[in-house]
Amino acid sequence: MSGHAETPPPAAAHAAAFAAHAPVMAREVVEALAPKDGGVYVDATFGGGGYARAILAAADCAVIGFDRDPTAIERARGWAAGYGDRLMLINRPFAEMEAGLAEAGVNGVDGVVFDLGVSSMQLDEAGRGFSFRREGPLSMRMDGGRPDAADVVAAADAAALASIFRAYGEEKKAGQIARAIVRAREDAPIATTTALAEIVERAAPPRFGKGKGGVRIHPATRVFQALRIFVNDEIGQLTAGLFAAERVLREAGRLAAVTFHSLEDRIVKRFFAARVAERPAGSRHAPPREGPAPTFSLLSAKAIAPGEDEIARNPRARSARLRAGLRLAGPAAPAVVDGLGALRLVDVKEFRKGGAS
């Protein structure tokens, strides 16, 4: 890919496209990546292309956008063509970043950004089944594949459902919600988002209090989050994506990750912690212990939160946290999942429509 500027889309079309999907913490992400002329950057969660556009506007560089959602890629092709060879779109999950870049003839990049979780566009499309606020098929698959959330709800026993809700949604009432789902499906299949939300609400009625930040949380919020994470293997994808980013980043390249819940943030935090830790210095009585050389330095000691103005404009940004690091010289650290806090339950592929395999 070339870093030479091509004619961008017309200003009005560009502004309208950007407004359709304003990315969370775009200014902070661009500052963390510090795009440079001639650089190559990966928008690992392309979605509506908000980060890609912001990066392309910041420097005469190139961006490669990954997304496993074919709808996102197809929707972007029209306006993306206006950037010429400065913007390449790849319909693959970011866990396959290394292979996708190799096939594109790219052997190293200067920055990678992850915007984790579900996109606003996916939430707003009832037919995708991500939101309990809109009636739609109970899918939640980012790639439109199977098995989906309806398959899991139909096939998993109460113990498995409770484990999913507890591990990926941190739902305190996981057991009673799971048992309510099993009872309800004996009467009729649970095929829509609103049907599942109603079952959850009856099983765990809302309290009068409010959640973090004074925002009232719907009883189905954590259950829907857990099912979405599970059917898309988001935790497995995240760990694989972080390892891939470490391998493809050049020295002085930058990695930025925007997370939206504690499970994601914990993994990103521990990923960086394992790679910036200094070796024990030793003492006069014992030589320093050998350990892996650091592969990153932190760009900020703590996670960065969005500003109050952004939260006022976009309430969905309230839980966002940005962590970023600078790639150091040397080979990537071993891709070891243990210690990252990446919970792994039964494989979603074990579920099939109408029952477990």
VOPAGU-2260 file (C-alpha; in pm, 1 decimal, decimal comma):
REM VOPAGU-2260
SITE   aa  ch    i         X         Y         Z
SITE  MET   A    0       0,0       0,0       0,0
SITE  SER   A    1     112,9     349,9     -74,6
SITE  GLY   A    2     126,6     632,1     173,0
SITE  HIS   A    3      71,6     889,5    -103,7
SITE  ALA   A    4    -240,0    1101,4     -80,6
SITE  GLU   A    5    -529,4    1027,7    -310,3
SITE  THR   A    6    -831,3    1249,1    -369,9
SITE  PRO   A    7   -1051,3    1208,7     -60,7
SITE  PRO   A    8   -1430,0    1183,0     -81,3
SITE  PRO   A    9   -1614,6    1514,5    -126,1
SITE  ALA   A   10   -1621,7    1713,4     196,5
SITE  ALA   A   11   -2000,0    1687,5     242,5
SITE  ALA   A   12   -2006,3    1312,2     182,9
SITE  HIS   A   13   -1704,8    1265,4     408,0
SITE  ALA   A   14   -1868,1    1462,3     690,6
SITE  ALA   A   15   -2196,5    1273,6     656,2
SITE  ALA   A   16   -2020,5     937,7     659,0
SITE  PHE   A   17   -1819,3    1033,4     965,9
SITE  ALA   A   18   -2127,7    1157,7    1150,9
SITE  ALA   A   19   -2303,3     827,0    1086,0
SITE  HIS   A   20   -2049,8     652,5    1308,0
SITE  ALA   A   21   -1862,0     889,3    1534,8
SITE  PRO   A   22   -1599,7     669,9    1703,7
SITE  VAL   A   23   -1550,3     685,6    2078,0
SITE  MET   A   24   -1242,5     880,5    2194,2
SITE  ALA   A   25   -1128,7     946,0    1836,9
SITE  ARG   A   26    -904,9    1238,4    1937,5
SITE  GLU   A   27    -735,3    1038,5    2214,1
SITE  VAL   A   28    -686,2     738,3    1984,5
SITE  VAL   A   29    -523,8     948,9    1712,7
SITE  GLU   A   30    -297,7    1111,2    1971,7
SITE  ALA   A   31    -195,6     765,2    2096,4
SITE  LEU   A   32    -123,0     635,8    1745,2
SITE  ALA   A   33      52,6     957,9    1634,3
SITE  PRO   A   34      10,1     883,8    1260,4
SITE  LYS   A   35     303,6     983,1    1042,1
SITE  ASP   A   36     341,9    1041,6     670,5
SITE  GLY   A   37     418,9     717,3     490,4
SITE  GLY   A   38     301,7     504,0     782,9
SITE  VAL   A   39      73,7     202,0     763,0
SITE  TYR   A   40    -196,8     154,4    1026,1
SITE  VAL   A   41    -451,2    -115,2    1106,9
SITE  ASP   A   42    -805,6     -34,1    1213,6
SITE  ALA   A   43    -871,4    -381,2    1354,3
SITE  THR   A   44   -1242,8    -320,7    1415,7
SITE  PHE   A   45   -1336,0    -116,9    1111,0
SITE  GLY   A   46   -1713,2     -91,7    1164,9
SITE  GLY   A   47   -1822,4     243,4    1022,4
SITE  GLY   A   48   -1463,5     344,9     955,2
SITE  GLY   A   49   -1453,8     625,8    1209,2
SITE  TYR   A   50   -1100,9     561,6    1332,9
SITE  ALA   A   51    -976,7     491,0     979,5
SITE  ARG   A   52   -1100,1     828,8     857,6
SITE  ALA   A   53    -952,5    1008,1    1157,3
SITE  ILE   A   54    -612,8     842,8    1100,8
SITE  LEU   A   55    -617,1     919,6     727,8
SITE  ALA   A   56    -700,7    1282,2     803,9
SITE  ALA   A   57    -409,2    1311,0    1047,2
SITE  ALA   A   58    -128,3    1215,8     808,9
SITE  ASP   A   59     -44,2    1113,8     452,1
SITE  CYS   A   60     -57,6     748,5     549,1
SITE  ALA   A   61    -239,2     424,6     466,8
SITE  VAL   A   62    -495,9     228,2     667,4
SITE  ILE   A   63    -596,5    -136,8     646,7
SITE  GLY   A   64    -939,6    -201,5     793,4
SITE  PHE   A   65   -1037,7    -543,1     927,2
SITE  ASP   A   66   -1394,5    -647,4    1007,8
SITE  ARG   A   67   -1552,9    -990,2    1023,7
SITE  ASP   A   68   -1894,7    -835,8     959,8
SITE  PRO   A   69   -1947,7    -846,8     581,1
SITE  THR   A   70   -2220,8    -583,7     611,1
SITE  ALA   A   71   -1972,7    -330,4     748,1
SITE  ILE   A   72   -1727,7    -395,1     465,2
SITE  GLU   A   73   -1989,5    -371,5     190,6
SITE  ARG   A   74   -2142,5     -55,4     337,8
SITE  ALA   A   75   -1801,7     116,0     330,6
SITE  ARG   A   76   -1688,3      23,9     -18,5
SITE  GLY   A   77   -1848,1     324,7    -185,6
SITE  TRP   A   78   -1688,7     599,9      21,5
SITE  ALA   A   79   -1369,0     401,5      85,6
SITE  ALA   A   80   -1292,8     400,6    -287,2
SITE  GLY   A   81   -1239,0     775,6    -264,6
SITE  TYR   A   82    -919,2     716,5     -67,5
SITE  GLY   A   83    -763,9     507,4    -344,7
SITE  ASP   A   84    -480,3     285,7    -228,3
SITE  ARG   A   85    -459,5     464,4     106,2
SITE  LEU   A   86    -744,2     247,5     240,3
SITE  MET   A   87    -775,9    -128,2     207,3
SITE  LEU   A   88   -1068,0    -330,0     350,1
SITE  ILE   A   89   -1034,6    -692,0     458,4
SITE  ASN   A   90   -1335,7    -905,2     558,1
SITE  ARG   A   91   -1165,5   -1112,2     825,9
SITE  PRO   A   92   -1167,1   -1116,0    1206,4
SITE  PHE   A   93    -880,7    -927,8    1365,9
SITE  ALA   A   94    -755,9   -1252,8    1518,2
SITE  GLU   A   95    -646,0   -1332,0    1159,7
SITE  MET   A   96    -470,0    -997,4    1121,4
SITE  GLU   A   97    -126,2   -1146,7    1063,2
SITE  ALA   A   98    -244,4   -1377,6     784,7
SITE  GLY   A   99    -458,1   -1104,9     627,3
SITE  LEU   A  100    -166,7    -862,1     615,2
SITE  ALA   A  101      64,6   -1125,4     471,3
SITE  GLU   A  102    -183,6   -1200,2     192,1
SITE  ALA   A  103    -200,3    -826,9     119,9
SITE  GLY   A  104     179,0    -810,5      94,0
SITE  VAL   A  105     221,1    -605,4     413,1
SITE  ASN   A  106     505,8    -723,3     636,3
SITE  GLY   A  107     482,7    -468,6     915,9
SITE  VAL   A  108     269,7    -178,6    1040,7
SITE  ASP   A  109     317,8     137,8    1243,8
SITE  GLY   A  110       3,7     123,4    1450,9
SITE  VAL   A  111    -296,2     -92,2    1542,0
SITE  VAL   A  112    -620,0      20,1    1705,6
SITE  PHE   A  113    -896,7    -196,3    1852,7
SITE  ASP   A  114   -1245,9     -62,0    1929,5
SITE  LEU   A  115   -1385,4    -362,8    2113,7
SITE  GLY   A  116   -1738,0    -490,7    2159,5
SITE  VAL   A  117   -2044,6    -425,1    1947,1
SITE  SER   A  118   -2071,6    -121,4    1719,7
SITE  SER   A  119   -2344,9     140,0    1736,0
SITE  MET   A  120   -2456,4      37,9    1387,8
SITE  GLN   A  121   -2500,7    -323,4    1494,5
SITE  LEU   A  122   -2696,8    -218,4    1803,4
SITE  ASP   A  123   -2920,3       6,3    1597,4
SITE  GLU   A  124   -3011,6    -261,7    1340,5
SITE  ALA   A  125   -3297,3    -468,0    1485,2
SITE  GLY   A  126   -3238,9    -747,2    1236,6
SITE  ARG   A  127   -2894,7    -819,3    1381,7
SITE  GLY   A  128   -3042,7    -914,9    1718,8
SITE  PHE   A  129   -2790,5    -732,8    1940,0
SITE  SER   A  130   -3027,7    -503,1    2129,0
SITE  PHE   A  131   -3303,1    -598,5    2372,3
SITE  ARG   A  132   -3464,1    -259,7    2303,7
SITE  ARG   A  133   -3556,4    -352,8    1945,1
SITE  GLU   A  134   -3754,0    -656,9    1837,4
SITE  GLY   A  135   -3551,5    -878,7    1609,4
SITE  PRO   A  136   -3424,5   -1233,2    1560,4
SITE  LEU   A  137   -3206,8   -1351,5    1848,4
SITE  SER   A  138   -2882,4   -1370,3    1651,5
SITE  MET   A  139   -2595,3   -1151,9    1783,3
SITE  ARG   A  140   -2346,4   -1307,0    1540,9
SITE  MET   A  141   -2117,3   -1038,3    1400,4
SITE  ASP   A  142   -2049,4   -1246,3    1089,7
SITE  GLY   A  143   -2410,3   -1358,7    1047,3
SITE  GLY   A  144   -2311,6   -1722,8    1099,5
SITE  ARG   A  145   -2431,4   -2005,1    1318,4
SITE  PRO   A  146   -2464,1   -2118,3    1589,5
SITE  ASP   A  147   -2611,1   -1792,6    1715,1
SITE  ALA   A  148   -2762,6   -1672,4    2041,0
SITE  ALA   A  149   -3095,1   -1843,2    1967,7
SITE  ASP   A  150   -2915,5   -2175,3    1919,4
SITE  VAL   A  151   -2735,2   -2139,5    2252,8
SITE  VAL   A  152   -3051,5   -2038,6    2437,5
SITE  ALA   A  153   -3232,4   -2337,4    2285,1
SITE  ALA   A  154   -2960,4   -2595,5    2348,1
SITE  ALA   A  155   -2767,3   -2509,5    2664,5
SITE  ASP   A  156   -2879,4   -2650,1    2996,1
SITE  ALA   A  157   -2932,6   -2425,0    3298,3
SITE  ALA   A  158   -2582,8   -2484,4    3435,2
SITE  ALA   A  159   -2415,6   -2389,6    3105,5
SITE  LEU   A  160   -2631,3   -2079,9    3062,7
SITE  ALA   A  161   -2558,5   -1968,4    3418,3
SITE  SER   A  162   -2186,0   -2013,2    3358,7
SITE  ILE   A  163   -2202,6   -1797,8    3044,7
SITE  PHE   A  164   -2401,1   -1522,4    3218,1
SITE  ARG   A  165   -2176,5   -1526,9    3522,2
SITE  ALA   A  166   -1843,1   -1537,7    3337,0
SITE  TYR   A  167   -1911,1   -1299,8    3048,0
SITE  GLY   A  168   -2183,0   -1078,9    3195,2
SITE  GLU   A  169   -2078,1   -1081,1    3560,5
SITE  GLU   A  170   -2448,5   -1136,8    3630,9
SITE  LYS   A  171   -2519,0   -1198,6    3999,8
SITE  LYS   A  172   -2858,0   -1359,2    3929,9
SITE  ALA   A  173   -2722,1   -1590,4    3661,0
SITE  GLY   A  174   -2868,7   -1906,8    3811,0
SITE  GLN   A  175   -3226,6   -1787,3    3846,4
SITE  ILE   A  176   -3222,8   -1626,7    3501,6
SITE  ALA   A  177   -3088,7   -1946,2    3343,4
SITE  ARG   A  178   -3356,5   -2158,9    3511,2
SITE  ALA   A  179   -3626,4   -1916,9    3394,9
SITE  ILE   A  180   -3502,2   -1946,8    3036,8
SITE  VAL   A  181   -3509,1   -2326,3    3049,3
SITE  ARG   A  182   -3865,5   -2321,6    3186,5
SITE  ALA   A  183   -3982,3   -2069,9    2927,0
SITE  ARG   A  184   -3842,6   -2258,3    2628,1
SITE  GLU   A  185   -4043,8   -2565,1    2728,2
SITE  ASP   A  186   -4355,0   -2367,9    2634,1
SITE  ALA   A  187   -4225,8   -2199,8    2317,8
SITE  PRO   A  188   -3894,9   -2135,6    2139,3
SITE  ILE   A  189   -3717,5   -1814,6    2243,5
SITE  ALA   A  190   -3654,0   -1669,6    1899,7
SITE  THR   A  191   -3657,0   -1291,0    1943,4
SITE  THR   A  192   -3463,3   -1032,5    2139,8
SITE  THR   A  193   -3769,8    -895,0    2315,4
SITE  ALA   A  194   -3890,0   -1242,9    2414,2
SITE  LEU   A  195   -3560,0   -1311,6    2589,0
SITE  ALA   A  196   -3552,1    -965,3    2748,5
SITE  GLU   A  197   -3901,1   -1017,0    2893,3
SITE  ILE   A  198   -3803,6   -1352,6    3042,5
SITE  VAL   A  199   -3495,7   -1200,2    3203,9
SITE  GLU   A  200   -3692,8    -903,1    3336,7
SITE  ARG   A  201   -3950,9   -1131,3    3497,8
SITE  ALA   A  202   -3680,2   -1349,9    3649,8
SITE  ALA   A  203   -3472,9   -1057,7    3780,4
SITE  PRO   A  204   -3694,7    -747,7    3812,1
SITE  PRO   A  205   -3514,9    -412,4    3799,1
SITE  ARG   A  206   -3425,5    -240,9    4122,3
SITE  PHE   A  207   -3494,0     124,7    4189,0
SITE  GLY   A  208   -3122,3     203,5    4216,8
SITE  LYS   A  209   -2896,3     301,7    3934,1
SITE  GLY   A  210   -2577,5     153,0    3800,6
SITE  LYS   A  211   -2232,7     297,5    3744,4
SITE  GLY   A  212   -2240,4     665,5    3658,5
SITE  GLY   A  213   -2598,7     704,2    3777,9
SITE  VAL   A  214   -2737,9     527,4    3470,0
SITE  ARG   A  215   -3025,5     283,4    3516,6
SITE  ILE   A  216   -2929,2     -63,5    3391,0
SITE  HIS   A  217   -3192,0    -285,2    3224,3
SITE  PRO   A  218   -3200,6    -636,4    3377,3
SITE  ALA   A  219   -3121,2    -792,2    3037,8
SITE  THR   A  220   -2806,1    -584,1    2977,0
SITE  ARG   A  221   -2556,6    -830,1    3122,3
SITE  VAL   A  222   -2730,8   -1137,3    2979,2
SITE  PHE   A  223   -2722,6    -992,7    2627,0
SITE  GLN   A  224   -2358,0    -891,3    2672,7
SITE  ALA   A  225   -2268,3   -1241,4    2788,6
SITE  LEU   A  226   -2444,3   -1415,6    2499,7
SITE  ARG   A  227   -2286,4   -1177,8    2245,8
SITE  ILE   A  228   -1938,6   -1234,3    2385,3
SITE  PHE   A  229   -1992,0   -1609,8    2391,3
SITE  VAL   A  230   -2136,5   -1664,2    2042,4
SITE  ASN   A  231   -1868,8   -1443,6    1883,5
SITE  ASP   A  232   -1583,7   -1585,5    2094,9
SITE  GLU   A  233   -1487,3   -1226,9    2170,0
SITE  ILE   A  234   -1246,6   -1317,3    2448,7
SITE  GLY   A  235   -1059,2   -1568,3    2234,1
SITE  GLN   A  236   -1057,0   -1321,4    1945,7
SITE  LEU   A  237    -921,7   -1046,1    2170,1
SITE  THR   A  238    -628,0   -1244,4    2304,0
SITE  ALA   A  239    -539,7   -1371,5    1955,2
SITE  GLY   A  240    -572,1   -1018,9    1816,3
SITE  LEU   A  241    -342,0    -867,4    2077,7
SITE  PHE   A  242     -78,7   -1134,2    2014,0
SITE  ALA   A  243    -107,9   -1075,6    1637,5
SITE  ALA   A  244     -74,1    -698,8    1680,8
SITE  GLU   A  245     244,6    -746,0    1881,4
SITE  ARG   A  246     391,5    -956,3    1601,1
SITE  VAL   A  247     303,4    -721,4    1314,2
SITE  LEU   A  248     401,7    -393,3    1479,4
SITE  ARG   A  249     735,3    -247,0    1378,0
SITE  GLU   A  250     971,8    -100,9    1635,2
SITE  ALA   A  251     821,8     227,8    1763,4
SITE  GLY   A  252     482,1     119,8    1634,0
SITE  ARG   A  253     184,8     191,4    1858,2
SITE  LEU   A  254     -96,8     -25,3    1989,3
SITE  ALA   A  255    -420,0     130,0    2118,7
SITE  ALA   A  256    -723,7     -54,2    2255,6
SITE  VAL   A  257   -1058,2      95,9    2355,3
SITE  THR   A  258   -1256,7    -133,0    2585,8
SITE  PHE   A  259   -1610,7    -107,0    2718,4
SITE  HIS   A  260   -1631,2    -351,2    3007,1
SITE  SER   A  261   -1408,6    -491,9    3278,0
SITE  LEU   A  262   -1348,6    -829,8    3109,3
SITE  GLU   A  263   -1191,4    -666,6    2803,6
SITE  ASP   A  264   -1005,7    -402,9    3001,2
SITE  ARG   A  265    -858,1    -661,3    3237,8
SITE  ILE   A  266    -716,9    -860,5    2946,9
SITE  VAL   A  267    -566,7    -555,2    2776,0
SITE  LYS   A  268    -421,2    -430,1    3103,9
SITE  ARG   A  269    -260,2    -766,1    3181,9
SITE  PHE   A  270    -133,7    -801,9    2824,0
SITE  PHE   A  271      59,2    -476,9    2857,6
SITE  ALA   A  272     166,7    -550,8    3216,7
SITE  ALA   A  273     325,9    -879,9    3107,6
SITE  ARG   A  274     520,5    -697,5    2836,0
SITE  VAL   A  275     643,9    -387,6    3013,6
SITE  ALA   A  276     751,5    -551,8    3340,7
SITE  GLU   A  277    1113,8    -490,1    3422,4
SITE  ARG   A  278    1342,7    -779,2    3502,3
SITE  PRO   A  279    1424,5    -828,2    3870,1
SITE  ALA   A  280    1745,7    -640,4    3942,8
SITE  GLY   A  281    1895,0    -904,0    4171,1
SITE  SER   A  282    2134,0    -822,8    4455,4
SITE  ARG   A  283    2492,7    -883,1    4566,6
SITE  HIS   A  284    2379,2   -1220,2    4701,9
SITE  ALA   A  285    2196,1   -1337,7    4391,7
SITE  PRO   A  286    2240,9   -1255,0    4023,4
SITE  PRO   A  287    1947,9   -1099,5    3836,3
SITE  ARG   A  288    1697,5   -1356,4    3716,9
SITE  GLU   A  289    1657,6   -1395,1    3344,9
SITE  GLY   A  290    1320,3   -1308,6    3196,7
SITE  PRO   A  291    1167,6   -1207,3    2866,4
SITE  ALA   A  292    1275,3    -868,1    2738,7
SITE  PRO   A  293    1004,4    -600,7    2750,2
SITE  THR   A  294     824,8    -554,8    2418,5
SITE  PHE   A  295     618,0    -245,3    2503,8
SITE  SER   A  296     639,8      73,4    2703,0
SITE  LEU   A  297     316,9     230,7    2823,2
SITE  LEU   A  298     204,5     558,9    2670,5
SITE  SER   A  299      -6,5     628,9    2980,0
SITE  ALA   A  300      35,1     479,3    3326,6
SITE  LYS   A  301    -341,1     441,7    3366,0
SITE  ALA   A  302    -635,5     385,7    3136,8
SITE  ILE   A  303    -770,6     703,9    2977,1
SITE  ALA   A  304   -1143,4     776,4    3013,0
SITE  PRO   A  305   -1355,7     988,8    2780,4
SITE  GLY   A  306   -1418,1    1350,0    2871,5
SITE  GLU   A  307   -1746,4    1475,4    3014,7
SITE  ASP   A  308   -1832,2    1655,6    2691,3
SITE  GLU   A  309   -1805,2    1334,0    2489,4
SITE  ILE   A  310   -2014,6    1139,9    2739,9
SITE  ALA   A  311   -2280,5    1412,6    2719,6
SITE  ARG   A  312   -2283,5    1382,5    2337,8
SITE  ASN   A  313   -2266,7    1003,8    2337,2
SITE  PRO   A  314   -2378,5     826,2    2657,7
SITE  ARG   A  315   -2250,6     493,5    2516,7
SITE  ALA   A  316   -1898,1     629,8    2565,0
SITE  ARG   A  317   -1928,7     646,4    2944,8
SITE  SER   A  318   -1771,5     304,1    3006,0
SITE  ALA   A  319   -1492,5     336,6    2745,8
SITE  ARG   A  320   -1130,7     306,4    2853,4
SITE  LEU   A  321    -822,3     354,1    2633,6
SITE  ARG   A  322    -489,7     181,7    2695,0
SITE  ALA   A  323    -193,5     223,8    2462,0
SITE  GLY   A  324     167,9     116,3    2431,4
SITE  LEU   A  325     479,2     173,7    2220,6
SITE  ARG   A  326     639,8    -132,2    2058,3
SITE  LEU   A  327    1001,8    -182,6    2154,6
SITE  ALA   A  328    1269,6    -365,5    1959,1
SITE  GLY   A  329    1302,6    -740,5    1972,1
SITE  PRO   A  330    1086,0   -1044,1    1904,8
SITE  ALA   A  331     729,0   -1072,3    2028,5
SITE  ALA   A  332     671,7   -1236,0    2365,0
SITE  PRO   A  333     528,2   -1590,2    2371,5
SITE  ALA   A  334     152,5   -1598,3    2305,0
SITE  VAL   A  335      53,3   -1730,1    2646,6
SITE  VAL   A  336    -311,3   -1682,2    2744,1
SITE  ASP   A  337    -268,3   -1792,1    3106,7
SITE  GLY   A  338    -254,2   -1492,9    3336,4
SITE  LEU   A  339    -449,1   -1259,6    3108,3
SITE  GLY   A  340    -781,1   -1329,2    3279,7
SITE  ALA   A  341    -931,0   -1471,2    2960,7
SITE  LEU   A  342   -1207,3   -1702,6    3077,4
SITE  ARG   A  343   -1285,2   -1984,3    2835,0
SITE  LEU   A  344   -1597,4   -2195,5    2869,2
SITE  VAL   A  345   -1740,5   -2464,9    2644,1
SITE  ASP   A  346   -1682,6   -2393,7    2274,0
SITE  VAL   A  347   -1979,5   -2220,9    2111,0
SITE  LYS   A  348   -1943,9   -2457,9    1814,1
SITE  GLU   A  349   -2081,5   -2737,1    2032,4
SITE  PHE   A  350   -2425,8   -2580,3    2002,1
SITE  ARG   A  351   -2646,6   -2646,3    1706,0
SITE  LYS   A  352   -2998,9   -2541,2    1623,8
SITE  GLY   A  353   -3243,0   -2743,6    1827,9
SITE  GLY   A  354   -2990,5   -2904,9    2059,9
SITE  ALA   A  355   -2632,7   -2968,0    2158,1
SITE  SER   A  356   -2408,2   -3181,6    1942,1
